[in-house]
Amino acid sequence: MTQWYYHDTARGRVGPIDAAQLREAWRRREVQGATLAWREGMADWQPLERLSGELALDTVPPDARQPPPLPPAPPAGPPPVSAPVAPRKGMSGCLIVLIVMGVVAIPVLGIIAAIALPAYNDYTIRARVAGGITETAHLKPLIAGFHAAEGRCPQNGDPGFDDPRAYANGVVAEVRIGSLRKRPCVYELHLADDDARIDGRTLRFEGMPDGMGNMDWTCDGGSLDRKYRPATCRNGHDAP
């Protein structure tokens, strides 16, 4: 297994860790694109943004509950010195225009907030669900390989397949593996979250054997509302 190291400004060199642990650090925003990383075989340290393809970082959505990295601090320097301005009597025309614009802008901002806030909340829910899907995606090739070797769909407890709760992650409480009317093979995510809109909901992946040792997957089953599913699961078909 490839071992990775990365540089943390507070802790120095961190590692060795495997690729899954590095992706989890990316999801938790502990590392960013500019973070330097290294593995055996590399001539020098490279920023993670150059290694995104190898580590599949573009498939790992950041944890929306964690704040993004702070912007760089502005360079220190003495405050600018302004020339004194002679006081004026009354309000200038520019000030009157600014006051009118402020009065008009307040209700407009309220309307924008009423539209943007629900959309942002939906986005954060989709990001959490996508994270749970990513951390269980390794089950697809395992299920296809088991079916090709054994001629049947696996279930929890079969060799290579753990108890449902062993697959729990940030938003997934358990993963139940089995079959639906003997075919296709199925694994179903049971979600648990503080948000009642997804807490207790399910997302079911159904794999139909293609006769060549692979499976065609769909993911439109389960009780999760369509708008909280990834785009590939809103139309039913999912990537293999």
ZIRA-V797533 format. One record per pair of residues at least 12 apart in sequence whose ideal C-beta (glycine too) atoms are under 10 Angstrom apart, sorted by the first residue. I is the first residue (numbers start at 1). J is the second residue. D is the distance in Angstrom with one decimal. If there is no record, write none. Layout:
I;J;D + I;J;D
This chain:
1;16;9.6 + 1;18;5.5 + 1;19;8.2 + 1;20;9.5 + 2;16;9.3 + 2;18;7.0 + 2;19;6.3 + 2;22;9.9 + 2;39;5.5 + 2;40;7.1 + 2;41;8.5 + 2;54;9.3 + 2;55;9.9 + 3;15;6.7 + 3;16;3.6 + 3;17;7.0 + 3;18;6.6 + 3;19;9.1 + 3;21;9.9 + 3;22;10.0 + 3;38;9.8 + 3;39;6.6 + 3;40;6.9 + 4;16;6.7 + 4;17;5.5 + 4;18;6.9 + 4;19;6.4 + 4;21;7.9 + 4;22;5.0 + 4;23;10.0 + 4;25;9.7 + 4;37;6.0 + 4;38;7.3 + 4;39;5.0 + 4;40;9.2 + 4;42;9.8 + 4;48;9.9 + 4;51;9.0 + 4;55;8.2 + 5;17;7.6 + 5;22;9.3 + 5;36;9.0 + 5;37;6.7 + 5;38;5.1 + 5;39;7.3 + 5;40;9.6 + 5;42;10.0 + 5;45;8.4 + 6;22;6.8 + 6;25;7.5 + 6;26;9.8 + 6;30;9.0 + 6;31;5.8 + 6;35;5.5 + 6;36;6.5 + 6;37;4.4 + 6;38;7.6 + 6;39;9.9 + 6;45;8.6 + 6;48;7.4 + 6;51;10.0 + 7;31;9.2 + 7;35;6.7 + 7;36;4.5 + 7;37;7.7 + 7;38;8.5 + 7;45;6.9 + 8;25;9.3 + 8;30;7.8 + 8;31;7.9 + 8;35;7.8 + 8;36;9.7 + 9;35;9.0 + 13;36;9.5 + 13;38;8.9 + 13;45;9.8 + 14;30;9.0 + 14;31;8.8 + 14;35;9.6 + 14;37;9.6 + 15;37;8.7 + 15;38;8.3 + 15;39;9.0 + 16;39;8.9 + 16;40;9.4 + 17;37;10.0 + 19;39;8.8 + 19;51;9.9 + 19;54;8.4 + 19;55;5.7 + 19;56;8.3 + 19;57;9.9 + 20;55;9.6 + 20;135;8.7 + 20;138;9.2 + 22;35;9.6 + 22;37;7.2 + 22;39;9.5 + 22;48;8.2 + 22;51;9.1 + 22;55;6.3 + 22;57;8.6 + 22;60;9.7 + 23;55;6.2 + 23;56;7.1 + 23;57;6.6 + 23;59;8.5 + 23;60;4.9 + 23;134;8.4 + 23;135;9.0 + 24;60;8.2 + 24;63;9.5 + 24;131;9.9 + 24;135;8.5 + 24;169;9.4 + 24;170;9.8 + 25;48;9.6 + 25;60;9.8 + 26;48;7.2 + 26;52;9.2 + 26;55;7.8 + 26;56;9.9 + 26;57;5.4 + 26;60;5.4 + 26;61;9.6 + 26;62;7.3 + 26;63;9.5 + 27;57;9.2 + 27;60;5.1 + 27;61;7.1 + 27;62;6.1 + 27;63;5.3 + 27;66;8.6 + 27;127;9.9 + 27;131;6.2 + 27;134;8.4 + 27;135;8.8 + 27;169;9.9 + 27;170;8.4 + 28;62;8.0 + 28;63;5.4 + 28;65;9.3 + 28;66;5.8 + 28;170;9.6 + 29;62;5.5 + 29;63;6.4 + 29;64;9.8 + 29;65;9.7 + 29;66;4.5 + 29;67;7.4 + 29;68;6.6 + 29;69;6.8 + 30;63;9.7 + 30;66;8.6 + 30;69;10.0 + 31;47;10.0 + 31;48;6.0 + 31;57;9.3 + 31;69;9.7 + 32;47;8.8 + 32;48;7.1 + 32;49;8.3 + 32;62;9.5 + 32;68;8.8 + 32;69;5.4 + 33;47;6.2 + 33;48;5.6 + 33;49;3.5 + 33;50;8.6 + 33;51;9.6 + 33;52;7.6 + 33;57;8.4 + 33;69;9.5 + 34;47;5.2 + 34;48;7.6 + 34;49;7.0 + 34;69;8.9 + 35;47;6.7 + 35;48;5.0 + 35;49;8.8 + 35;51;9.8 + 35;69;9.8 + 36;48;7.8 + 37;50;9.1 + 37;51;6.0 + 37;54;9.9 + 37;55;8.3 + 38;51;9.5 + 39;51;8.7 + 39;54;8.9 + 39;55;9.7 + 56;134;8.8 + 56;137;10.0 + 59;130;8.8 + 59;133;9.7 + 59;134;5.8 + 59;137;8.3 + 59;239;9.8 + 60;130;9.0 + 60;131;7.4 + 60;134;6.1 + 60;135;9.0 + 61;123;10.0 + 61;124;9.9 + 61;126;8.6 + 61;127;4.6 + 61;128;8.3 + 61;129;9.4 + 61;130;5.0 + 61;131;5.5 + 61;133;9.7 + 61;134;7.5 + 61;230;9.8 + 62;127;7.5 + 62;131;8.7 + 63;124;9.7 + 63;127;7.9 + 63;128;8.0 + 63;131;7.0 + 63;170;7.3 + 64;120;9.2 + 64;121;9.9 + 64;123;7.6 + 64;124;4.1 + 64;125;8.6 + 64;126;9.2 + 64;127;4.7 + 64;128;6.5 + 64;131;8.8 + 65;124;7.9 + 65;127;9.4 + 65;128;8.0 + 65;170;8.8 + 65;194;9.8 + 121;195;8.3 + 121;197;8.8 + 122;197;8.8 + 122;225;9.6 + 122;227;6.2 + 122;228;7.0 + 123;228;9.9 + 124;195;8.7 + 125;171;9.0 + 125;193;8.0 + 125;195;6.1 + 125;197;6.5 + 125;198;5.9 + 125;224;9.9 + 125;225;9.1 + 125;227;8.7 + 125;228;5.1 + 126;198;9.6 + 126;227;7.8 + 126;228;5.6 + 126;229;7.5 + 126;230;7.0 + 126;231;9.1 + 127;171;9.7 + 127;230;9.9 + 128;170;6.6 + 128;171;4.6 + 128;172;9.7 + 128;191;8.8 + 128;193;6.7 + 128;195;8.3 + 128;198;7.6 + 128;228;8.9 + 129;170;9.9 + 129;171;6.2 + 129;172;9.0 + 129;189;8.5 + 129;191;7.1 + 129;193;8.7 + 129;198;6.6 + 129;201;9.0 + 129;203;7.2 + 129;224;7.2 + 129;228;5.6 + 129;229;6.9 + 129;230;7.3 + 129;233;9.1 + 130;171;9.3 + 130;228;9.6 + 130;229;8.9 + 130;230;5.4 + 130;231;9.8 + 130;233;9.7 + 131;169;7.4 + 131;170;5.9 + 131;171;6.6 + 131;172;9.0 + 132;167;9.5 + 132;168;9.3 + 132;169;5.6 + 132;170;6.4 + 132;171;4.2 + 132;172;4.1 + 132;173;9.5 + 132;175;9.3 + 132;189;6.2 + 132;191;6.9 + 132;192;9.7 + 132;193;9.3 + 132;198;9.7 + 132;203;8.3 + 133;169;9.8 + 133;171;9.2 + 133;172;8.4 + 133;189;7.1 + 133;203;7.3 + 133;205;8.6 + 133;219;8.2 + 133;229;8.9 + 133;230;6.6 + 133;232;9.5 + 133;233;8.1 + 133;238;8.9 + 134;169;9.1 + 134;230;9.6 + 135;167;8.0 + 135;168;9.6 + 135;169;4.6 + 135;170;7.8 + 135;171;9.2 + 135;172;7.2 + 135;175;9.8 + 135;189;9.9 + 136;167;5.8 + 136;168;9.8 + 136;169;7.4 + 136;172;6.5 + 136;175;5.7 + 136;187;7.3 + 136;189;6.4 + 136;203;9.7 + 136;205;8.6 + 137;205;9.2 + 137;217;9.9 + 137;238;9.3 + 137;239;8.6 + 137;240;9.9 + 138;167;9.7 + 139;154;9.2 + 139;160;9.9 + 139;161;8.1 + 139;167;7.8 + 139;175;7.1 + 139;177;7.0 + 139;185;9.8 + 139;187;5.2 + 139;189;9.9 + 139;205;8.0 + 139;207;9.4 + 140;185;9.5 + 140;187;8.2 + 140;205;7.4 + 140;207;6.7 + 140;214;9.3 + 140;215;7.0 + 140;217;6.3 + 140;238;8.6 + 140;239;8.8 + 140;240;6.6 + 141;213;10.0 + 141;214;8.6 + 141;215;8.9 + 141;240;8.4 + 142;154;7.6 + 142;160;6.0 + 142;161;7.2 + 142;177;9.2 + 142;187;9.5 + 143;155;10.0 + 143;158;10.0 + 143;160;9.5 + 143;161;8.3 + 143;177;7.1 + 143;179;9.9 + 143;184;9.8 + 143;185;5.2 + 143;186;8.8 + 143;187;6.7 + 143;205;9.0 + 143;207;6.0 + 143;209;9.9 + 143;215;7.0 + 143;217;9.4 + 144;185;8.0 + 144;207;6.6 + 144;209;7.6 + 144;210;9.0 + 144;212;9.8 + 144;213;6.6 + 144;214;5.5 + 144;215;4.6 + 144;216;10.0 + 144;217;9.2 + 144;240;8.3 + 145;160;8.5 + 145;213;7.5 + 145;214;9.5 + 145;215;9.9 + 146;158;6.9 + 146;159;8.2 + 146;160;6.7 + 146;161;7.6 + 146;177;9.6 + 146;185;8.4 + 147;179;9.4 + 147;183;9.3 + 147;184;9.4 + 147;185;5.9 + 147;207;7.9 + 147;209;5.8 + 147;213;8.3 + 147;214;9.6 + 147;215;7.2 + 148;209;7.8 + 148;211;9.7 + 148;212;8.7 + 148;213;4.2 + 148;214;8.3 + 148;215;9.2 + 149;213;9.0 + 151;209;9.7 + 152;179;7.5 + 152;182;8.2 + 152;183;9.2 + 152;185;8.6 + 153;177;8.0 + 153;178;6.5 + 153;179;3.8 + 153;180;8.6 + 153;182;7.6 + 153;183;7.2 + 153;184;7.6 + 153;185;3.7 + 153;186;7.3 + 153;187;9.5 + 153;207;8.2 + 153;209;9.0 + 153;215;9.9 + 154;177;5.9 + 154;178;7.9 + 154;179;8.6 + 154;185;7.2 + 154;187;9.1 + 155;176;8.4 + 155;177;5.4 + 155;178;4.4 + 155;179;7.4 + 155;185;9.3 + 155;186;9.4 + 155;187;9.6 + 156;174;9.0 + 156;175;8.1 + 156;176;6.5 + 156;177;5.1 + 156;178;7.4 + 156;187;9.3 + 157;177;8.9 + 158;177;8.0 + 158;178;9.7 + 161;175;9.4 + 161;177;5.5 + 161;178;9.8 + 161;187;9.1 + 162;175;8.7 + 162;177;9.0 + 163;175;9.5 + 164;176;5.0 + 164;177;7.7 + 164;187;9.7 + 164;188;9.1 + 164;190;7.6 + 165;190;9.5 + 167;187;8.7 + 167;189;8.4 + 167;190;9.7 + 168;190;9.2 + 168;192;8.1 + 169;189;9.5 + 170;192;9.5 + 170;193;8.7 + 171;189;8.5 + 171;191;5.6 + 171;192;6.9 + 171;193;5.3 + 171;194;9.9 + 171;195;9.4 + 171;198;7.2 + 171;199;9.3 + 172;189;5.1 + 172;190;7.0 + 172;191;6.2 + 172;192;7.4 + 172;193;9.5 + 172;203;9.0 + 173;189;8.5 + 173;190;5.0 + 173;191;6.6 + 173;192;3.7 + 173;193;9.0 + 173;199;9.2 + 173;200;8.7 + 174;188;8.9 + 174;189;8.1 + 174;190;4.9 + 174;191;9.5 + 174;192;8.5 + 175;187;5.7 + 175;188;6.9 + 175;189;5.7 + 175;190;7.3 + 175;205;9.5 + 176;188;4.8 + 176;189;8.5 + 176;190;6.9 + 176;202;8.8 + 176;204;9.1 + 177;205;9.8 + 179;206;9.4 + 179;207;9.7 + 180;204;8.2 + 180;206;6.3 + 180;207;10.0 + 180;221;8.3 + 183;206;9.1 + 183;207;9.2 + 183;208;7.0 + 183;209;7.4 + 184;205;9.4 + 184;206;4.6 + 184;207;5.3 + 184;208;4.3 + 184;209;7.3 + 184;215;7.4 + 184;216;8.5 + 184;217;8.7 + 184;218;8.3 + 185;205;8.9 + 185;206;7.4 + 185;207;4.6 + 185;208;8.1 + 185;209;7.6 + 185;215;6.8 + 185;217;9.4 + 186;204;6.1 + 186;205;6.8 + 186;206;5.3 + 186;207;7.4 + 186;221;7.9 + 187;203;9.7 + 187;204;7.7 + 187;205;5.3 + 187;206;8.8 + 187;207;8.1 + 187;217;9.8 + 188;202;5.5 + 188;203;7.1 + 188;204;4.4 + 188;205;7.3 + 188;206;9.2 + 188;221;7.7 + 188;222;6.4 + 189;201;8.9 + 189;202;6.5 + 189;203;4.6 + 189;204;7.7 + 189;205;7.8 + 189;219;9.5 + 189;222;7.5 + 189;224;8.4 + 190;202;5.5 + 190;203;8.6 + 190;204;10.0 + 190;222;9.0 + 190;223;9.9 + 191;203;7.1 + 191;222;9.1 + 191;223;9.3 + 191;224;6.9 + 191;228;9.3 + 195;228;9.4 + 197;224;9.2 + 197;225;6.8 + 197;227;9.4 + 197;228;6.9 + 198;223;9.8 + 198;224;6.5 + 198;225;7.8 + 198;228;5.9 + 200;223;8.1 + 200;224;9.9 + 201;222;6.9 + 201;223;4.9 + 201;224;4.2 + 201;225;7.3 + 201;228;8.0 + 202;221;8.0 + 202;222;3.9 + 202;223;5.1 + 202;224;6.4 + 203;219;6.6 + 203;220;9.3 + 203;221;7.6 + 203;222;4.4 + 203;223;8.3 + 203;224;4.7 + 203;228;8.9 + 203;229;6.8 + 203;230;9.4 + 203;233;7.1 + 204;218;8.8 + 204;219;7.0 + 204;220;8.2 + 204;221;3.4 + 204;222;4.1 + 204;223;8.9 + 204;224;9.0 + 204;233;9.7 + 205;217;5.7 + 205;218;7.4 + 205;219;4.9 + 205;220;9.7 + 205;221;7.7 + 205;222;8.8 + 205;233;8.5 + 205;238;6.5 + 206;218;5.1 + 206;219;7.5 + 206;220;8.6 + 206;221;6.1 + 206;222;10.0 + 206;236;9.4 + 206;238;9.1 + 207;219;9.8 + 207;238;9.1 + 207;240;8.7 + 210;240;9.3 + 214;240;6.4 + 215;240;6.9 + 216;237;7.8 + 216;238;9.0 + 216;240;7.2 + 217;232;9.3 + 217;233;9.7 + 217;236;9.7 + 217;237;7.4 + 217;238;4.4 + 217;239;7.4 + 217;240;6.0 + 218;232;9.7 + 218;233;8.3 + 218;235;9.2 + 218;236;4.8 + 218;237;5.7 + 218;238;6.2 + 219;232;7.0 + 219;233;4.0 + 219;234;9.1 + 219;235;9.4 + 219;236;7.1 + 219;237;7.8 + 219;238;4.2 + 219;239;9.5 + 220;232;9.9 + 220;233;6.3 + 220;234;7.6 + 220;235;7.5 + 220;236;4.0 + 220;237;8.4 + 220;238;8.8 + 221;233;9.3 + 221;236;8.9
